[in-house]
Amino acid sequence: MDAGLAHGLWTALLLVTFAAIVGWAWSGRRKRDFDEAARLPLEDDPPAAGDAGGSEDGSGSRARAGVAVSEAGVGAGAGEARHG
């Protein structure tokens, strides 16, 4: 097989793959899923489980996240362990 034939077959394979992806994306069966995904940025986030005690501005969850980060030892150099 020479290089020209291999390049032609590769191009044909990519064209068929592209056409299959376009057909899948534009099929009527996927419309409901894509419409739902399109509305996601417009919907409010549901409250996280266990986030009932946070303040009204949401700073409670950020404060808890900060504690978790500091307990994980952020700030220690690579390979150093925190003792104490």
DSSP file (Angstrom, degrees, kcal/mol; ACC not computed):
  #  RESIDUE AA STRUCTURE BP1 BP2  ACC     N-H-->O    O-->H-N    N-H-->O    O-->H-N    TCO  KAPPA ALPHA  PHI   PSI    X-CA   Y-CA   Z-CA
    1    1 A M              0   0    0      0, 0.0     2,-0.1     0, 0.0     0, 0.0   0.000 360.0 360.0 360.0 125.8    0.0    0.0    0.0
    2    2 A D     >  -     0   0    0      1,-0.1     4,-1.9     4,-0.0     3,-0.2  -0.389 360.0-103.8 -87.2 170.4    1.5    3.3   -1.0
    3    3 A A  H  > S+     0   0    0      1,-0.2     4,-2.5     2,-0.2     5,-0.2   0.838 117.1  57.6 -64.1 -35.4    1.3    6.5    1.0
    4    4 A G  H  > S+     0   0    0      2,-0.2     4,-2.1     1,-0.2    -1,-0.2   0.912 108.3  45.6 -63.2 -42.9   -1.3    8.1   -1.3
    5    5 A L  H  > S+     0   0    0     -3,-0.2     4,-2.6     2,-0.2     5,-0.2   0.906 112.6  51.0 -67.2 -41.4   -3.8    5.2   -0.8
    6    6 A A  H  X S+     0   0    0     -4,-1.9     4,-2.4     1,-0.2    -2,-0.2   0.912 111.1  48.2 -62.8 -42.6   -3.2    5.2    3.0
    7    7 A H  H  X S+     0   0    0     -4,-2.5     4,-2.4     2,-0.2    -1,-0.2   0.895 111.6  50.4 -64.8 -39.6   -3.9    9.0    3.1
    8    8 A G  H  X S+     0   0    0     -4,-2.1     4,-2.4     2,-0.2    -2,-0.2   0.918 111.8  46.6 -64.3 -44.3   -7.0    8.6    1.1
    9    9 A L  H  X S+     0   0    0     -4,-2.6     4,-2.4     2,-0.2    -2,-0.2   0.902 112.3  50.9 -64.9 -40.1   -8.4    5.8    3.3
   10   10 A W  H  X S+     0   0    0     -4,-2.4     4,-2.3    -5,-0.2    -2,-0.2   0.915 111.0  48.6 -62.8 -43.0   -7.5    7.8    6.4
   11   11 A T  H  X S+     0   0    0     -4,-2.4     4,-2.2     2,-0.2    -2,-0.2   0.908 111.4  49.7 -63.4 -43.0   -9.4   10.9    5.0
   12   12 A A  H  X S+     0   0    0     -4,-2.4     4,-2.3     2,-0.2    -2,-0.2   0.898 110.3  50.8 -63.5 -40.8  -12.4    8.7    4.1
   13   13 A L  H  X S+     0   0    0     -4,-2.4     4,-2.3     1,-0.2    -2,-0.2   0.918 111.4  47.5 -63.3 -43.8  -12.5    7.2    7.6
   14   14 A L  H  X S+     0   0    0     -4,-2.3     4,-2.6     2,-0.2    -2,-0.2   0.880 110.8  52.0 -65.9 -37.4  -12.4   10.7    9.2
   15   15 A L  H  X S+     0   0    0     -4,-2.2     4,-2.5     2,-0.2    -2,-0.2   0.917 111.0  46.8 -64.6 -43.7  -15.1   12.0    6.9
   16   16 A V  H  X S+     0   0    0     -4,-2.3     4,-2.2     2,-0.2    -2,-0.2   0.904 112.5  50.7 -65.0 -41.0  -17.4    9.0    7.8
   17   17 A T  H  X S+     0   0    0     -4,-2.3     4,-2.2     2,-0.2    -2,-0.2   0.925 111.0  48.4 -62.4 -45.0  -16.6    9.5   11.5
   18   18 A F  H  X S+     0   0    0     -4,-2.6     4,-2.5     1,-0.2    -2,-0.2   0.924 111.1  50.0 -60.2 -45.9  -17.5   13.3   11.2
   19   19 A A  H  X S+     0   0    0     -4,-2.5     4,-2.4     1,-0.2    -1,-0.2   0.874 109.9  51.5 -62.7 -37.1  -20.7   12.5    9.4
   20   20 A A  H  X S+     0   0    0     -4,-2.2     4,-2.3     2,-0.2    -1,-0.2   0.904 110.4  48.1 -66.6 -40.8  -21.7   10.0   12.0
   21   21 A I  H  X S+     0   0    0     -4,-2.2     4,-2.6     2,-0.2    -2,-0.2   0.917 112.6  48.3 -66.0 -43.0  -21.1   12.5   14.9
   22   22 A V  H  X S+     0   0    0     -4,-2.5     4,-2.1     1,-0.2    -2,-0.2   0.918 112.1  49.7 -63.0 -43.2  -23.1   15.2   13.1
   23   23 A G  H  < S+     0   0    0     -4,-2.4     4,-0.4    -5,-0.2    -2,-0.2   0.895 112.1  47.9 -62.4 -40.7  -25.9   12.7   12.5
   24   24 A W  H >< S+     0   0    0     -4,-2.3     3,-0.8     1,-0.2     6,-0.2   0.921 112.5  48.5 -64.6 -44.8  -25.9   11.7   16.1
   25   25 A A  H 3< S+     0   0    0     -4,-2.6    -2,-0.2     1,-0.2    -1,-0.2   0.856 116.6  41.5 -67.3 -35.0  -25.9   15.3   17.4
   26   26 A W  T 3< S+     0   0    0     -4,-2.1    -1,-0.2    -5,-0.2    -2,-0.2   0.363  86.6 120.3 -95.7   5.4  -28.7   16.4   15.1
   27   27 A S  S X  S-     0   0    0     -3,-0.8     3,-1.1    -4,-0.4     4,-0.4  -0.395  70.0-125.9 -70.5 148.8  -30.9   13.3   15.5
   28   28 A G  G >  S+     0   0    0      1,-0.2     3,-0.8     2,-0.2     4,-0.4   0.748 105.5  67.4 -65.4 -24.6  -34.4   13.9   17.0
   29   29 A R  G 3  S+     0   0    0      1,-0.2     4,-0.3     2,-0.1    -1,-0.2   0.768 100.9  48.3 -68.4 -24.5  -33.8   11.3   19.7
   30   30 A R  G <> S+     0   0    0     -3,-1.1     4,-2.4    -6,-0.2     5,-0.2   0.513  84.3  93.6 -92.8  -5.9  -31.1   13.5   21.3
   31   31 A K  H <> S+     0   0    0     -3,-0.8     4,-2.7    -4,-0.4     5,-0.2   0.894  83.9  50.1 -57.7 -45.3  -33.2   16.8   21.3
   32   32 A R  H  > S+     0   0    0     -4,-0.4     4,-2.2    -3,-0.2    -1,-0.2   0.913 112.3  47.6 -61.9 -43.2  -34.6   16.3   24.8
   33   33 A D  H  > S+     0   0    0     -4,-0.3     4,-2.2     1,-0.2    -1,-0.2   0.913 114.3  46.0 -64.3 -42.9  -31.1   15.7   26.3
   34   34 A F  H  X S+     0   0    0     -4,-2.4     4,-2.0     2,-0.2    -2,-0.2   0.874 111.4  51.7 -70.4 -36.5  -29.6   18.7   24.5
   35   35 A D  H  X S+     0   0    0     -4,-2.7     4,-1.2    -5,-0.2    -1,-0.2   0.908 110.9  48.9 -64.1 -41.0  -32.5   21.0   25.5
   36   36 A E  H  X S+     0   0    0     -4,-2.2     4,-0.7    -5,-0.2     3,-0.4   0.911 111.7  48.4 -64.4 -42.2  -32.1   20.0   29.1
   37   37 A A  H >< S+     0   0    0     -4,-2.2     3,-0.5     1,-0.2    -1,-0.2   0.841 107.2  56.8 -66.8 -32.5  -28.3   20.6   28.9
   38   38 A A  H 3< S+     0   0    0     -4,-2.0    -1,-0.2     1,-0.2    -2,-0.2   0.796 106.2  50.3 -69.4 -27.8  -28.9   24.0   27.3
   39   39 A R  H >X S+     0   0    0     -4,-1.2     3,-1.3    -3,-0.4     4,-0.8   0.614  85.6  90.7 -84.6 -13.0  -31.1   25.1   30.3
   40   40 A L  G X< S+     0   0    0     -4,-0.7     3,-1.0    -3,-0.5    -1,-0.2   0.867  82.3  52.7 -54.8 -44.2  -28.5   24.1   33.0
   41   41 A P  G 34 S+     0   0    0      0, 0.0    -1,-0.3     0, 0.0    -2,-0.1   0.758 108.9  52.4 -65.3 -20.6  -26.8   27.4   33.2
   42   42 A L  G <4 S+     0   0    0     -3,-1.3     2,-0.2    -4,-0.2    -2,-0.2   0.620  94.0  87.5 -89.5 -13.7  -30.1   29.2   33.7
   43   43 A E  S << S-     0   0    0     -3,-1.0     2,-0.2    -4,-0.8     0, 0.0  -0.560  82.5-110.3 -88.9 150.8  -31.2   27.0   36.6
   44   44 A D        -     0   0    0     -2,-0.2    -1,-0.1     1,-0.1    -2,-0.1  -0.496  36.4-108.5 -73.6 146.6  -30.4   27.6   40.3
   45   45 A D        -     0   0    0     -2,-0.2    -1,-0.1     1,-0.1     3,-0.1  -0.569  33.6-117.8 -73.5 137.2  -28.0   25.2   41.9
   46   46 A P        -     0   0    0      0, 0.0    -1,-0.1     0, 0.0     3,-0.1  -0.459  40.4 -92.4 -70.3 149.8  -29.7   22.9   44.4
   47   47 A P        -     0   0    0      0, 0.0     2,-0.1     0, 0.0     5,-0.1  -0.369  46.1-110.3 -63.3 141.6  -28.5   23.3   48.0
   48   48 A A    >   -     0   0    0      1,-0.1     3,-1.8     3,-0.1     2,-0.2  -0.398  37.1 -96.2 -71.3 148.5  -25.6   20.9   48.8
   49   49 A A  T 3  S+     0   0    0      1,-0.3    -1,-0.1     2,-0.1     0, 0.0  -0.478 113.1  18.1 -64.2 129.9  -26.4   18.0   51.2
   50   50 A G  T 3  S+     0   0    0     -2,-0.2     3,-0.4    -3,-0.1    -1,-0.3   0.576  92.8 110.6  84.8   9.4  -25.2   19.1   54.6
   51   51 A D    X   +     0   0    0     -3,-1.8     3,-1.0     1,-0.2    10,-0.1   0.073  38.8 109.0-101.7  23.7  -25.1   22.8   53.7
   52   52 A A  T 3  S+     0   0    0      1,-0.2    -1,-0.2    -5,-0.1    -3,-0.0   0.756  72.4  56.0 -72.3 -24.0  -28.1   23.7   55.9
   53   53 A G  T 3  S+     0   0    0     -3,-0.4    -1,-0.2     7,-0.0    -2,-0.1   0.379  81.3 113.9 -92.3   5.7  -26.0   25.5   58.5
   54   54 A G  S <  S-     0   0    0     -3,-1.0    -3,-0.0     1,-0.1     2,-0.0  -0.260  71.9-100.3 -74.1 163.3  -24.4   28.1   56.2
   55   55 A S    >   -     0   0    0      1,-0.1     3,-1.5     2,-0.0     5,-0.2  -0.244  37.8-100.4 -75.9 171.1  -25.1   31.8   56.4
   56   56 A E  T 3  S+     0   0    0      1,-0.3    -1,-0.1     2,-0.1    -2,-0.1   0.789 121.3  54.4 -67.3 -27.3  -27.5   33.4   54.0
   57   57 A D  T 3  S-     0   0    0      1,-0.0    -1,-0.3     0, 0.0    -2,-0.0   0.447 115.1-113.3 -86.6   2.5  -24.7   34.8   51.7
   58   58 A G  S X> S+     0   0    0     -3,-1.5     4,-1.0     1,-0.0     3,-0.6   0.530  80.2 127.0  84.0   5.3  -23.3   31.3   51.3
   59   59 A S  H 3>  +     0   0    0      1,-0.2     4,-2.4     2,-0.2     5,-0.2   0.713  59.0  72.9 -71.5 -17.5  -20.1   32.1   53.2
   60   60 A G  H 3> S+     0   0    0      1,-0.2     4,-2.0    -5,-0.2    -1,-0.2   0.914  97.6  46.0 -62.3 -42.7  -20.6   29.1   55.5
   61   61 A S  H <> S+     0   0    0     -3,-0.6     4,-2.0     1,-0.2    -1,-0.2   0.871 112.5  51.0 -69.7 -34.3  -19.7   26.6   52.8
   62   62 A R  H  X S+     0   0    0     -4,-1.0     4,-2.2     2,-0.2    -2,-0.2   0.886 108.7  51.7 -68.3 -36.9  -16.7   28.6   51.7
   63   63 A A  H  X S+     0   0    0     -4,-2.4     4,-1.9     2,-0.2    -2,-0.2   0.913 110.0  48.7 -66.0 -40.8  -15.5   28.7   55.3
   64   64 A R  H  X S+     0   0    0     -4,-2.0     4,-2.2     1,-0.2    -1,-0.2   0.900 110.1  51.8 -64.9 -38.6  -15.8   25.0   55.7
   65   65 A A  H  X S+     0   0    0     -4,-2.0     4,-2.1     1,-0.2    -1,-0.2   0.890 107.6  53.0 -64.3 -37.9  -13.9   24.5   52.4
   66   66 A G  H  X S+     0   0    0     -4,-2.2     4,-2.4     1,-0.2    -1,-0.2   0.883 108.1  50.1 -64.4 -38.3  -11.1   26.7   53.7
   67   67 A V  H  X S+     0   0    0     -4,-1.9     4,-2.4     2,-0.2    -1,-0.2   0.916 109.8  50.8 -65.3 -42.4  -10.8   24.7   56.9
   68   68 A A  H  X S+     0   0    0     -4,-2.2     4,-1.1     1,-0.2    -2,-0.2   0.897 111.1  48.6 -62.9 -38.9  -10.6   21.5   54.8
   69   69 A V  H  <>S+     0   0    0     -4,-2.1     5,-1.2     1,-0.2     3,-0.4   0.928 112.2  47.5 -67.3 -43.7   -7.9   23.0   52.7
   70   70 A S  H ><5S+     0   0    0     -4,-2.4     3,-1.1     1,-0.2    -2,-0.2   0.858 110.0  53.0 -68.7 -32.0   -5.8   24.2   55.6
   71   71 A E  H 3<5S+     0   0    0     -4,-2.4    -1,-0.2     1,-0.2    -2,-0.2   0.751  98.9  65.5 -71.1 -22.2   -6.2   20.8   57.4
   72   72 A A  T 3<5S-     0   0    0     -4,-1.1    -1,-0.2    -3,-0.4    -2,-0.2   0.580 118.0-109.1 -77.3  -8.4   -4.9   19.1   54.2
   73   73 A G  T X 5 +     0   0    0     -3,-1.1     3,-1.7    -4,-0.3    -3,-0.2   0.777  49.9 175.9  91.0  26.2   -1.5   20.8   54.7
   74   74 A V  T 3 < +     0   0    0     -5,-1.2    -1,-0.2     1,-0.2     3,-0.1  -0.466  67.0  41.6 -64.9 134.6   -1.5   23.3   51.9
   75   75 A G  T 3  S+     0   0    0      1,-0.5    -1,-0.2    -2,-0.2     2,-0.2   0.082  82.0 119.1 111.7 -21.1    1.6   25.4   52.1
   76   76 A A  S <  S-     0   0    0     -3,-1.7    -1,-0.5     1,-0.1     3,-0.1  -0.545  70.7-108.3 -73.6 143.3    4.0   22.6   53.0
   77   77 A G    >   -     0   0    0     -2,-0.2     3,-2.0     1,-0.2     2,-0.1  -0.161  49.5 -70.9 -66.7 166.2    6.7   22.2   50.4
   78   78 A A  T 3  S+     0   0    0      1,-0.3    -1,-0.2     3,-0.0     3,-0.1  -0.388 122.0   8.6 -61.1 127.1    6.8   19.3   48.0
   79   79 A G  T 3  S+     0   0    0      1,-0.3     2,-0.3    -2,-0.1    -1,-0.3   0.356 100.0 122.7  84.8  -6.1    7.7   16.1   49.9
   80   80 A E    <   -     0   0    0     -3,-2.0     2,-0.4     2,-0.0    -1,-0.3  -0.681  50.3-147.9 -89.5 143.6    7.4   17.8   53.3
   81   81 A A        -     0   0    0     -2,-0.3     2,-0.5    -3,-0.1    -4,-0.1  -0.873  14.1-125.6-108.0 143.1    5.1   16.4   55.9
   82   82 A R        -     0   0    0     -2,-0.4     2,-0.4    -6,-0.1    -6,-0.0  -0.759  29.3-174.1 -87.2 129.0    3.3   18.6   58.5
   83   83 A H              0   0    0     -2,-0.5    -2,-0.0     1,-0.1     0, 0.0  -0.940 360.0 360.0-119.8 144.3    3.8   17.5   62.0
   84   84 A G              0   0    0     -2,-0.4    -1,-0.1     0, 0.0    -2,-0.0   0.424 360.0 360.0 135.1 360.0    2.2   18.9   65.0
